[in-house]
Amino acid sequence: MIVALLYMFSGGPAIWGIWCLRIFTAARLTHTIAYLNAISRLRALGFGVGAFCTAVLGGNVLYSAVKAGVF
């Protein structure tokens, strides 16, 4: 959620943030359901998709910071 907050302040396209958060939420729900039913491959897929969405948002935040001259 911190990455999403930073993304919001970085001025990135809103549609990217909305879709990444929707996919992240669906992935975390999938991960939870798979965890409760002991389905390891689906659980790993849910975790991986959620991590990828977080990485996309984080990458956009870092790109915006470099572009603005913060780093």
Secondary structure, 3 states (H helix, E strand, C coil): CHHHHHHHHHCCCHHHHHHHHHHHHHHHHHHHHHHHCCCHHHHHHHHHHHHHHHHHHHHHHHHHHHHHCCC
